[in-house]
Amino acid sequence: MFRVALLLFFIPLVACRSSGGEPVPQDDVTELTLYGDSHARINEVVGIVAVLPDRYDQYQWTQLDGTPVALPDRHGPAISFRVSDPGLYRFRFQAGSDQGSVSDEFAVTVADDGEPARAALRADRSVSAGGRTSLRFWLDDEAPASAPRFRQLSGPAAALAYGSDPALLYLSAPDVPGDRVLVFEASVDTAEGTFTDLARVVIRNRPPVTSPYFCAGDGANCATTVPLQEVRAHRRDSAYRPALERCVYHNQLDGARLCRVSELPPLGGQGDLPTVERIMDRVLVSHDWMGERFEALLRDPELQADLRHLLRPVTAVVISSDLRPSFYWALTGAIYLDPRYLWLTPEERDLINEQPDARSGFGEDLPFRIVSRFLSDHGPMPALPAAGERAVISEDRLRPRLANTLYHELAHANDYLPPSVLPFLDDELRIVDEVNRRTPVSATLPGGPRDANLAQLARVRYYGDPITEAQKQLDPDQVADGFFADVTNDFYAYTTPREDLAMLFEEALTGFRLGYQRDLAVTDTDYVVRQGWRHRIAQTGVAERAGYALDRIYPEQAPAIRSHIESLTPEPLCAGGPFVSSGPECATPMAFPASPGAYQYQPEPHEHFSPPSVRR
């Protein structure tokens, strides 16, 4: 799993766009107009998008006629759905603001006069001007056998890009003076003929990014490098809605917009345990289903106590289709979640931006890998379906991954503002001021990583530092000896003390609460184990450091979790075989490989990113 360290220091404030002299484009859209497919065939994926003046910020789609269809997002400016029966499908779109409301209707006639549609370019959507998104082409709900062709048919020109997946199109939206509709086409040639589909993307004319905290660069000093997707309070009647929308995830977030503790206090600011209702009043989402899934997790009987305790120092939760990877930000006191572990239907997954993390290639030239996995008595921690698979999945399948991610991010929150300090915060200070005047728990964590060479290698792996010729020639056995002689439970711990603490906490909670044991290994580039351990967290030196962190950031459960760690027996993994099937018993390979036909271990996608705290 990929994580970028959180650094605490003064940084230069360099905005992506001018915060002073650059004029803000005037909105040239004067009325609401709906665009979409007015005629369709059975089985076709239909899209409707709204173009409207900037002043409207509340949206509602209502189906008036036709066989009911699933709408993953009824409160955004775009909808996409599949029609399964012939007839008339009619929808009303209503937009509102403090200045009033406006509405319009759109009808789609579905004919039963030919072959059902087989191709689909998913999904029609909205994106902020200057932002990025992706479209995926499907044939018979599967990845096409040959590479499709993509082209833009109309609208201001977007920048198009392609990756290793030929069915996926990446696009960067142009700047626009008002909402604009871009139309894209994808087609593929088969032995049965050519199949084609269209998708519409409405570019929202939102305020330009003038925030110094959302900026271009290598990511080390920025929370994101592109304009932010539009988010809204999941609960429109939340008393904190104005503060949430102003000072947590705003294109023009600056020092003046950051909330004081009195305006957006931590959820457990008075030393009490926040209720699920109180937490949900602090949630911002780009799509409704994201908030619904997060609430379901909060109400999970097994996880509820942990999450309510660990969310005490958090001011808000942001879940958006353009967030990748997840992070906690000491600047705002909020956590920002990638929704990849929240979707249940393929229609929901269609709306998540598939643009890869720009740092995904870091460390590829290193001659070793340090990898891990979580296992239970029932097999590996469930992974997501493959990108080219349309599947409906259960909350149980996503729950372990989402909980594991939350344990990591909430460890950061409690590192900066542990429960012992919450009753004593100054209402007139900003959260970042409170963070900067206190010493984080991780700064006092005893016996941190000692190997300077591994720290330099971690810079290559997690920050993209240039690799040296000497590092390219390292022997994986030499790396393994140094790594396992130290007192860390993950390679990422070498980046900063904050990540050292978060990795210890993440493994401890995931094992204690969810029953997953963790394997950790140093391998060669073919993922053949050179040295590895199960229950590394229980080894002498590592266990004591985990206990120190638990005592300070989750004191209510620390004794029980300590006892759980003490009950574990560290066991070496069998060396010389592939990590995917390696276990403590060399004569008995693992009974559950990562996937049928898996020949080598494939590491999980990059999970976490920790932007720096900003002193100002």
C-alpha positions as CSV (number, residue, x, y, z in Angstrom):
1,M,0.0,0.0,0.0
2,F,1.3,3.4,-0.9
3,R,1.4,6.3,1.5
4,V,3.0,9.7,1.3
5,A,4.3,11.1,4.6
6,L,2.9,14.0,6.4
7,L,5.5,16.7,7.0
8,L,5.1,19.5,9.5
9,F,6.9,22.7,8.5
10,F,6.5,26.0,6.9
11,I,5.9,25.8,3.1
12,P,5.7,28.4,0.4
13,L,2.2,29.3,-0.5
14,V,2.1,29.0,-4.3
15,A,-1.4,29.0,-5.9
16,C,-2.3,27.0,-9.0
17,R,-3.9,30.1,-10.5
18,S,-3.5,33.8,-9.6
19,S,-5.3,34.8,-6.5
20,G,-5.3,38.5,-7.4
21,G,-4.9,39.7,-10.9
22,E,-6.6,37.0,-12.9
23,P,-10.2,37.9,-13.6
24,V,-12.9,35.3,-12.8
25,P,-14.8,34.4,-16.0
26,Q,-18.3,35.8,-16.0
27,D,-21.1,33.2,-16.3
28,D,-22.6,33.4,-19.8
29,V,-25.4,30.9,-19.2
30,T,-28.7,32.6,-18.5
31,E,-31.2,29.8,-18.4
32,L,-31.6,26.1,-17.6
33,T,-31.3,23.7,-20.6
34,L,-31.3,19.9,-20.5
35,Y,-29.3,17.8,-23.1
36,G,-29.5,14.1,-23.6
37,D,-30.7,11.1,-25.7
38,S,-34.3,11.8,-26.7
39,H,-34.5,8.4,-28.5
40,A,-33.0,5.1,-27.4
41,R,-33.1,1.4,-27.9
42,I,-33.8,-1.3,-25.4
43,N,-30.8,-2.0,-23.1
44,E,-29.2,1.4,-24.0
45,V,-27.5,3.5,-21.4
46,V,-29.1,6.9,-21.5
47,G,-27.7,10.2,-20.2
48,I,-29.2,13.6,-19.4
49,V,-27.2,16.6,-18.3
50,A,-28.2,20.1,-17.1
51,V,-26.6,23.4,-18.1
52,L,-27.6,26.2,-15.8
53,P,-26.4,29.5,-14.3
54,D,-23.9,29.4,-11.5
55,R,-26.2,30.8,-8.9
56,Y,-28.0,27.5,-8.5
57,D,-26.4,25.0,-6.1
58,Q,-29.2,22.5,-5.2
59,Y,-30.4,19.9,-7.7
60,Q,-33.1,17.3,-7.8
61,W,-34.1,14.7,-10.5
62,T,-37.5,13.1,-10.4
63,Q,-38.7,10.3,-12.7
64,L,-42.3,11.1,-13.9
65,D,-43.0,8.3,-16.4
66,G,-41.6,4.9,-17.6
67,T,-40.3,1.8,-16.0
68,P,-38.5,2.9,-12.8
69,V,-34.7,3.2,-13.3
70,A,-31.9,3.3,-10.8
71,L,-30.4,6.8,-10.5
72,P,-27.1,6.7,-8.5
73,D,-27.2,10.5,-8.1
74,R,-30.5,12.3,-8.0
75,H,-28.9,15.5,-6.6
76,G,-26.3,16.3,-9.2
77,P,-26.5,18.0,-12.6
78,A,-26.2,14.7,-14.6
79,I,-27.9,11.3,-14.6
80,S,-27.2,8.1,-16.4
81,F,-29.3,5.0,-16.5
82,R,-30.2,1.9,-18.6
83,V,-33.6,1.4,-20.1
84,S,-34.9,-2.1,-20.2
85,D,-38.4,-1.7,-21.5
86,P,-40.0,0.2,-24.5
87,G,-42.1,3.3,-23.8
88,L,-41.8,6.9,-22.7
89,Y,-39.4,7.8,-19.9
90,R,-39.9,11.3,-18.6
91,F,-37.8,13.2,-16.0
92,R,-38.0,16.5,-14.2
93,F,-34.9,18.4,-13.1
94,Q,-35.2,21.2,-10.5
95,A,-32.4,23.6,-9.5
96,G,-32.6,25.9,-6.5
97,S,-30.7,28.5,-4.5
98,D,-31.4,31.2,-2.0
99,Q,-32.5,33.3,-5.0
100,G,-35.3,30.9,-6.1
101,S,-35.7,27.8,-8.2
102,V,-36.1,26.7,-11.9
103,S,-37.2,23.4,-13.4
104,D,-37.5,21.7,-16.8
105,E,-38.5,18.2,-18.1
106,F,-36.8,15.8,-20.5
107,A,-38.4,12.8,-22.3
108,V,-36.8,9.7,-23.8
109,T,-38.7,7.5,-26.2
110,V,-37.4,3.9,-26.1
111,A,-38.3,1.9,-29.2
112,D,-38.5,-1.9,-29.5
113,D,-37.8,-2.0,-33.2
114,G,-34.4,-3.6,-33.5
115,E,-31.5,-5.3,-31.8
116,P,-31.0,-4.3,-28.1
117,A,-28.0,-1.9,-27.5
118,R,-24.8,-3.7,-26.7
119,A,-22.2,-0.9,-26.4
120,A,-22.1,1.6,-23.5
121,L,-19.7,4.5,-22.8
122,R,-20.2,5.1,-19.1
123,A,-21.2,7.3,-17.6
124,D,-22.6,10.7,-18.4
125,R,-21.5,13.0,-15.6
126,S,-20.4,16.5,-14.4
127,V,-16.9,17.7,-13.7
128,S,-15.5,21.0,-12.6
129,A,-13.8,23.2,-15.2
130,G,-10.1,22.3,-15.2
131,G,-10.8,19.0,-13.4
132,R,-10.2,15.4,-14.5
133,T,-12.4,12.4,-14.9
134,S,-12.7,9.2,-16.9
135,L,-15.0,7.2,-19.2
136,R,-15.0,3.5,-19.6
137,F,-16.3,1.6,-22.7
138,W,-18.3,-1.7,-22.3
139,L,-19.5,-4.2,-24.8
140,D,-22.3,-6.6,-23.5
141,D,-21.3,-5.4,-20.0
142,E,-17.8,-6.7,-20.5
143,A,-14.5,-5.2,-21.5
144,P,-14.3,-5.3,-25.3
145,A,-12.0,-7.9,-26.9
146,S,-10.2,-5.3,-29.0
147,A,-9.2,-1.7,-28.3
148,P,-12.0,0.8,-28.8
149,R,-11.6,4.2,-30.6
150,F,-12.4,7.4,-28.7
151,R,-13.0,10.9,-30.0
152,Q,-14.7,14.1,-28.9
153,L,-17.6,15.1,-31.1
154,S,-18.6,18.5,-29.8
155,G,-18.0,21.1,-27.1
156,P,-14.8,22.9,-26.0
157,A,-11.8,20.7,-26.6
158,A,-10.8,18.5,-23.6
159,A,-7.3,17.0,-23.2
160,L,-7.5,13.3,-23.7
161,A,-5.1,10.6,-22.4
162,Y,-4.9,6.9,-22.4
163,G,-3.3,4.4,-20.1
164,S,-2.6,0.6,-20.0
165,D,-6.3,-0.2,-20.0
166,P,-7.5,0.3,-23.6
167,A,-11.2,0.5,-22.6
168,L,-10.5,3.6,-20.5
169,L,-10.4,7.2,-21.6
170,Y,-9.0,9.9,-19.3
171,L,-10.0,13.5,-19.9
172,S,-9.0,16.9,-18.4
173,A,-11.8,19.5,-18.7
174,P,-11.2,22.9,-20.3
175,D,-11.8,26.2,-18.6
176,V,-15.2,27.5,-19.6
177,P,-17.1,30.9,-19.1
178,G,-20.3,29.0,-18.3
179,D,-21.5,25.4,-18.2
180,R,-20.7,23.5,-21.4
181,V,-21.6,20.0,-22.7
182,L,-18.9,17.8,-24.2
183,V,-19.9,14.8,-26.2
184,F,-17.6,11.8,-26.6
185,E,-17.9,8.8,-28.8
186,A,-16.4,5.3,-28.4
187,S,-16.6,2.6,-31.0
188,V,-15.2,-0.9,-31.5
189,D,-14.9,-3.2,-34.5
190,T,-15.9,-6.9,-34.0
191,A,-16.6,-9.8,-36.3
192,E,-20.3,-8.9,-35.9
193,G,-19.9,-5.3,-36.9
194,T,-19.0,-1.9,-35.4
195,F,-20.6,-0.9,-32.1
196,T,-20.8,2.7,-30.9
197,D,-22.0,4.7,-28.0
198,L,-22.0,8.4,-26.8
199,A,-21.5,10.0,-23.4
200,R,-22.1,13.6,-22.3
201,V,-20.0,15.4,-19.8
202,V,-21.2,18.7,-18.5
203,I,-18.3,21.0,-17.5
204,R,-19.4,23.1,-14.5
205,N,-18.2,26.7,-14.4
206,R,-17.0,26.9,-10.8
207,P,-14.8,29.5,-9.2
208,P,-11.1,29.1,-10.2
209,V,-8.7,27.4,-7.8
210,T,-7.0,30.3,-6.0
211,S,-6.3,28.4,-2.8
212,P,-2.6,28.1,-2.0
213,Y,-3.4,24.7,-0.4
214,F,-4.5,23.1,-3.7
215,C,-1.6,23.5,-6.0
216,A,0.5,22.1,-8.7
217,G,3.7,20.2,-8.0
218,D,4.8,16.7,-7.0
219,G,2.2,16.3,-4.4
220,A,4.5,16.7,-1.4
221,N,3.0,20.0,-0.4
222,C,-0.5,19.9,-1.9
223,A,-3.7,18.2,-1.1
224,T,-4.6,17.9,-4.7
225,T,-3.3,19.3,-8.0
226,V,-6.5,19.8,-9.9
227,P,-9.7,21.8,-9.4
228,L,-12.0,20.2,-6.9
229,Q,-15.2,18.3,-7.7
230,E,-18.3,20.0,-6.4
231,V,-19.4,18.5,-3.1
232,R,-22.4,19.2,-0.9
233,A,-23.5,18.6,2.7
234,H,-25.0,15.1,2.8
235,R,-27.6,16.5,5.2
236,R,-28.9,19.7,3.7
237,D,-30.4,20.7,7.1
238,S,-27.1,20.4,9.0
239,A,-26.5,23.5,11.1
240,Y,-22.8,23.1,10.1
241,R,-23.5,23.2,6.3
242,P,-22.2,26.8,5.7
243,A,-19.0,26.1,7.6
244,L,-18.5,22.8,5.9
245,E,-18.9,24.2,2.4
246,R,-16.7,27.2,3.2
247,C,-13.7,25.8,5.0
248,V,-13.2,22.1,4.3
249,Y,-13.1,21.5,0.6
250,H,-13.4,24.8,-1.3
251,N,-11.6,25.9,-4.5
252,Q,-10.6,29.2,-2.8
253,L,-9.7,27.9,0.6
254,D,-7.2,30.2,2.3
255,G,-6.2,31.2,5.7
256,A,-9.2,33.6,6.1
257,R,-11.6,30.8,5.2
258,L,-10.3,28.3,7.6
259,C,-12.8,27.8,10.5
260,R,-12.1,28.5,14.1
261,V,-12.7,25.8,16.6
262,S,-16.0,27.5,17.7
263,E,-17.3,27.4,14.1
264,L,-16.4,23.8,13.3
265,P,-15.4,22.1,16.5
266,P,-14.0,18.5,16.6
267,L,-16.8,16.0,16.9
268,G,-15.8,15.1,20.4
269,G,-14.6,18.5,21.4
270,Q,-16.3,18.5,24.8
271,G,-14.8,15.1,25.7
272,D,-18.0,13.2,24.9
273,L,-18.6,10.5,22.4
274,P,-20.2,11.8,19.1
275,T,-23.4,10.1,18.0
276,V,-23.9,8.8,14.5
277,E,-26.3,11.7,13.9
278,R,-23.7,14.2,14.9
279,I,-21.1,12.7,12.7
280,M,-23.4,12.6,9.6
281,D,-24.1,16.3,10.1
282,R,-20.4,16.8,9.2
283,V,-20.3,14.8,6.0
284,L,-19.7,16.3,2.5
285,V,-20.2,14.2,-0.6
286,S,-20.1,14.4,-4.3
287,H,-22.8,11.7,-4.7
288,D,-25.6,10.7,-2.2
289,W,-24.8,7.0,-2.1
290,M,-21.3,7.8,-0.7
291,G,-22.8,9.3,2.5
292,E,-25.4,6.5,2.7
293,R,-22.6,3.8,2.7
294,F,-20.5,5.8,5.3
295,E,-23.5,6.0,7.6
296,A,-24.1,2.3,7.3
297,L,-20.5,1.6,8.4
298,L,-21.0,3.9,11.3
299,R,-24.0,1.9,12.4
300,D,-22.2,-1.5,12.1
301,P,-22.4,-3.1,15.5
302,E,-18.9,-4.4,15.4
303,L,-17.2,-1.1,14.3
304,Q,-19.5,1.6,15.7
305,A,-17.7,2.0,19.0
306,D,-14.2,2.2,17.4
307,L,-15.3,4.8,14.8
308,R,-17.2,7.0,17.2
309,H,-14.2,7.1,19.5
310,L,-11.7,7.7,16.8
311,L,-13.7,10.4,15.0
312,R,-13.6,12.6,18.1
313,P,-10.8,14.9,16.8
314,V,-12.2,15.1,13.3
315,T,-14.1,18.2,12.1
316,A,-15.6,16.8,8.9
317,V,-15.6,13.8,6.5
318,V,-15.3,14.5,2.8
319,I,-16.1,11.8,0.2
320,S,-15.8,12.7,-3.4
321,S,-15.4,11.0,-6.8
322,D,-12.1,12.8,-7.5
323,L,-10.4,11.9,-4.2
324,R,-7.5,9.4,-4.6
325,P,-6.0,8.4,-2.4
326,S,-7.5,9.0,1.1
327,F,-5.9,11.4,3.5
328,Y,-6.2,13.2,6.8
329,W,-5.4,16.9,6.7
330,A,-4.3,18.7,9.8
331,L,-5.0,22.1,8.1
332,T,-8.8,21.5,8.4
333,G,-9.0,18.7,10.8
334,A,-11.0,16.7,8.3
335,I,-10.5,13.3,6.7
336,Y,-10.9,12.9,2.9
337,L,-12.0,9.5,1.6
338,D,-11.5,7.8,-1.7
339,P,-15.0,6.2,-2.5
340,R,-13.4,3.1,-4.0
341,Y,-14.5,1.1,-0.9
342,L,-18.0,2.5,-0.8
343,W,-19.8,1.5,-4.0
344,L,-22.1,-1.5,-4.2
345,T,-23.4,-1.4,-7.8
346,P,-21.5,-1.0,-11.1
347,E,-23.6,2.1,-11.8
348,E,-22.2,3.7,-8.6
349,R,-18.7,2.6,-9.5
350,D,-19.1,4.2,-13.0
351,L,-19.2,7.6,-11.4
352,I,-15.8,7.3,-9.6
353,N,-12.8,8.9,-11.4
354,E,-10.4,6.1,-12.5
355,Q,-7.5,8.4,-13.1
356,P,-4.5,6.7,-11.4
357,D,-2.5,8.3,-8.7
358,A,0.4,10.2,-10.3
359,R,2.8,8.6,-7.9
360,S,1.9,5.0,-8.8
361,G,5.2,4.4,-10.6
362,F,7.5,5.5,-7.8
363,G,10.2,3.0,-6.9
364,E,9.7,0.7,-9.9
365,D,13.5,0.5,-10.4
366,L,14.2,-0.7,-6.8
367,P,15.6,-4.3,-6.9
368,F,13.3,-5.4,-4.1
369,R,9.7,-5.1,-2.9
370,I,8.4,-4.8,0.7
371,V,4.8,-6.2,0.6
372,S,2.1,-7.1,3.0
373,R,-1.3,-8.7,3.1
374,F,-4.1,-9.3,5.6
375,L,-5.5,-12.8,6.1
376,S,-8.2,-14.4,8.2
377,D,-9.3,-18.0,8.7
378,H,-11.5,-17.5,5.6
379,G,-8.8,-16.2,3.3
380,P,-7.3,-12.9,2.2
381,M,-9.0,-9.6,2.9
382,P,-11.5,-9.2,0.1
383,A,-10.4,-7.2,-2.9
384,L,-12.4,-5.1,-5.3
385,P,-13.7,-6.7,-8.5
386,A,-11.5,-6.2,-11.5
387,A,-12.0,-2.9,-13.3
388,G,-13.4,-4.7,-16.3
389,E,-16.0,-6.6,-14.3
390,R,-19.5,-5.3,-13.7
391,A,-20.6,-6.8,-10.4
392,V,-23.0,-6.0,-7.6
393,I,-21.2,-6.6,-4.3
394,S,-22.1,-6.7,-0.6
395,E,-21.2,-4.3,2.1
396,D,-19.5,-7.2,3.8
397,R,-17.0,-7.4,1.0
398,L,-16.1,-3.7,1.2
399,R,-16.2,-3.4,5.0
400,P,-12.7,-4.7,5.9
401,R,-10.9,-2.5,3.4
402,L,-12.9,0.6,4.3
403,A,-12.4,0.0,8.1
404,N,-8.7,-0.6,7.5
405,T,-8.4,2.7,5.6
406,L,-10.3,4.6,8.4
407,Y,-8.1,3.1,11.1
408,H,-5.1,4.5,9.3
409,E,-6.5,8.0,8.7
410,L,-8.0,8.3,12.1
411,A,-4.7,7.4,13.7
412,H,-3.4,10.6,12.1
413,A,-6.2,12.6,13.5
414,N,-5.7,11.3,17.0
415,D,-1.9,11.6,16.7
416,Y,-2.3,15.4,16.3
417,L,-5.2,15.9,18.7
418,P,-5.4,13.0,21.1
419,P,-8.4,12.6,23.3
420,S,-6.6,14.1,26.3
421,V,-6.4,17.5,24.7
422,L,-9.8,17.9,23.1
423,P,-11.6,19.5,26.1
424,F,-8.9,22.2,26.3
425,L,-9.0,23.6,22.7
426,D,-9.2,27.3,22.3
427,D,-12.5,28.3,20.6
428,E,-10.9,31.3,18.9
429,L,-8.1,29.4,17.3
430,R,-8.2,27.5,14.0
431,I,-7.7,23.7,14.1
432,V,-4.3,24.2,12.3
433,D,-3.3,26.6,15.1
434,E,-4.1,24.1,17.7
435,V,-2.2,21.4,15.9
436,N,0.9,23.6,15.4
437,R,1.1,24.6,19.1
438,R,1.1,21.0,20.3
439,T,3.5,18.1,20.0
440,P,2.0,15.1,18.2
441,V,2.1,11.7,19.9
442,S,4.2,10.3,17.1
443,A,7.0,12.8,18.0
444,T,7.5,11.0,21.3
445,L,7.1,7.5,20.0
446,P,10.1,5.6,21.4
447,G,12.6,3.7,19.3
448,G,11.8,4.8,15.8
449,P,13.2,3.4,12.6
450,R,17.0,3.4,12.8
451,D,18.3,2.3,9.4
452,A,19.3,5.4,7.4
453,N,19.7,3.5,4.2
454,L,16.1,2.2,4.4
455,A,14.9,5.8,5.1
456,Q,16.6,6.9,1.8
457,L,15.0,4.0,-0.1
458,A,11.6,4.9,1.3
459,R,12.1,8.4,-0.2
460,V,12.5,6.7,-3.6
461,R,9.5,4.5,-3.1
462,Y,7.1,7.0,-1.6
463,Y,8.2,10.4,-2.7
464,G,9.7,9.7,-6.1
465,D,13.3,10.7,-5.2
466,P,15.8,9.8,-8.0
467,I,17.2,6.3,-7.5
468,T,21.0,6.0,-7.4
469,E,23.1,3.3,-9.2
470,A,24.1,1.9,-5.9
471,Q,20.5,1.5,-4.8
472,K,19.7,-0.3,-8.1
473,Q,22.4,-2.9,-7.3
474,L,21.1,-3.7,-3.7
475,D,20.7,-7.3,-2.8
476,P,17.2,-8.0,-1.5
477,D,18.6,-10.3,1.2
478,Q,20.7,-7.3,2.5
479,V,17.5,-5.1,2.5
480,A,15.6,-7.8,4.4
481,D,18.3,-8.2,7.1
482,G,18.3,-4.5,7.7
483,F,14.5,-4.2,7.7
484,F,13.7,-7.0,10.1
485,A,16.5,-6.0,12.4
486,D,14.7,-2.7,13.0
487,V,11.5,-2.1,15.0
488,T,8.9,-1.1,12.4
489,N,6.0,-3.0,10.9
490,D,6.0,-1.4,7.4
491,F,8.4,0.2,4.9
492,Y,6.2,3.3,4.9
493,A,7.2,3.9,8.6
494,Y,10.5,5.1,7.4
495,T,9.0,8.2,5.8
496,T,7.9,10.1,9.0
497,P,7.1,9.4,12.6
498,R,3.4,10.1,11.7
499,E,3.3,7.2,9.3
500,D,5.2,5.0,11.7
501,L,2.5,5.5,14.3
502,A,-0.4,5.2,11.8
503,M,1.0,1.9,10.5
504,L,1.3,0.4,14.0
505,F,-2.2,1.5,14.9
506,E,-3.8,0.3,11.6
507,E,-2.4,-3.2,12.0
508,A,-3.3,-3.4,15.7
509,L,-6.9,-2.4,15.2
510,T,-7.4,-4.4,12.0
511,G,-6.2,-7.6,13.8
512,F,-8.0,-6.9,17.1
513,R,-11.4,-5.8,15.7
514,L,-11.6,-7.6,12.3
515,G,-9.6,-10.8,13.0
516,Y,-7.1,-10.3,10.3
517,Q,-3.4,-11.3,10.7
518,R,-0.8,-9.6,8.7
519,D,2.0,-11.1,6.7
520,L,5.0,-8.8,5.8
521,A,7.8,-9.8,3.5
522,V,10.8,-8.5,1.6
523,T,10.8,-10.0,-1.9
524,D,12.6,-9.7,-5.2
525,T,10.9,-7.9,-8.1
526,D,9.2,-11.2,-9.0
527,Y,7.6,-11.3,-5.5
528,V,9.6,-14.3,-4.4
529,V,10.1,-14.1,-0.6
530,R,13.6,-13.5,0.7
531,Q,12.4,-13.0,4.3
532,G,9.1,-12.5,5.9
533,W,7.1,-12.7,9.1
534,R,3.5,-13.2,10.2
535,H,2.5,-11.2,13.3
536,R,5.4,-8.8,13.0
537,I,3.6,-6.4,15.3
538,A,4.0,-8.9,18.2
539,Q,7.8,-9.0,17.9
540,T,9.9,-7.5,20.7
541,G,10.4,-3.8,20.2
542,V,7.5,-3.5,17.7
543,A,4.8,-4.6,20.2
544,E,6.0,-2.1,22.8
545,R,5.9,0.8,20.4
546,A,2.3,-0.2,19.3
547,G,1.2,-0.2,22.9
548,Y,2.7,3.2,23.5
549,A,0.6,4.6,20.6
550,L,-2.6,2.8,21.7
551,D,-2.3,4.1,25.3
552,R,-2.3,7.7,24.0
553,I,-4.7,7.7,21.1
554,Y,-7.2,5.1,22.0
555,P,-6.9,4.6,25.8
556,E,-10.4,3.1,26.2
557,Q,-9.4,0.0,24.2
558,A,-5.7,0.0,24.7
559,P,-5.6,-2.8,27.4
560,A,-7.7,-5.2,25.3
561,I,-5.7,-4.5,22.1
562,R,-2.4,-4.9,24.0
563,S,-3.6,-8.3,25.3
564,H,-4.5,-9.3,21.8
565,I,-1.1,-8.4,20.5
566,E,0.5,-10.4,23.4
567,S,-1.5,-13.5,22.4
568,L,0.1,-13.5,18.9
569,T,3.1,-15.6,18.1
570,P,5.5,-14.2,15.4
571,E,6.2,-16.8,12.8
572,P,8.7,-16.6,9.9
573,L,7.3,-17.0,6.4
574,C,8.8,-19.7,4.1
575,A,11.5,-18.1,1.9
576,G,12.2,-19.0,-1.7
577,G,8.6,-19.2,-2.9
578,P,6.1,-16.7,-4.3
579,F,4.6,-14.4,-1.7
580,V,1.1,-15.2,-2.9
581,S,1.3,-18.7,-1.5
582,S,4.0,-18.3,1.2
583,G,3.1,-19.2,4.8
584,P,4.8,-20.3,8.0
585,E,4.7,-24.0,6.9
586,C,7.0,-24.5,4.0
587,A,5.6,-28.0,3.2
588,T,2.1,-26.6,3.0
589,P,1.6,-23.7,0.6
590,M,-1.2,-21.3,1.3
591,A,-4.6,-22.8,0.5
592,F,-6.1,-19.6,-0.8
593,P,-4.1,-17.8,-3.5
594,A,-4.9,-14.1,-4.2
595,S,-7.0,-15.1,-7.2
596,P,-7.5,-18.2,-9.4
597,G,-4.6,-18.5,-11.7
598,A,-2.5,-15.8,-9.9
599,Y,1.1,-16.5,-10.6
600,Q,2.6,-13.6,-8.6
601,Y,1.6,-11.2,-5.9
602,Q,0.1,-7.9,-7.1
603,P,0.4,-5.1,-4.6
604,E,-2.7,-3.2,-3.6
605,P,-3.2,0.2,-5.3
606,H,-1.9,3.3,-3.5
607,E,-4.1,3.8,-0.4
608,H,-3.2,6.9,1.5
609,F,-1.7,10.4,1.1
610,S,-0.9,12.7,3.9
611,P,-0.4,16.4,2.9
612,P,1.6,18.6,5.3
613,S,0.2,20.7,8.0
614,V,0.6,24.4,7.1
615,R,1.8,26.9,9.5
616,R,0.6,30.4,8.8
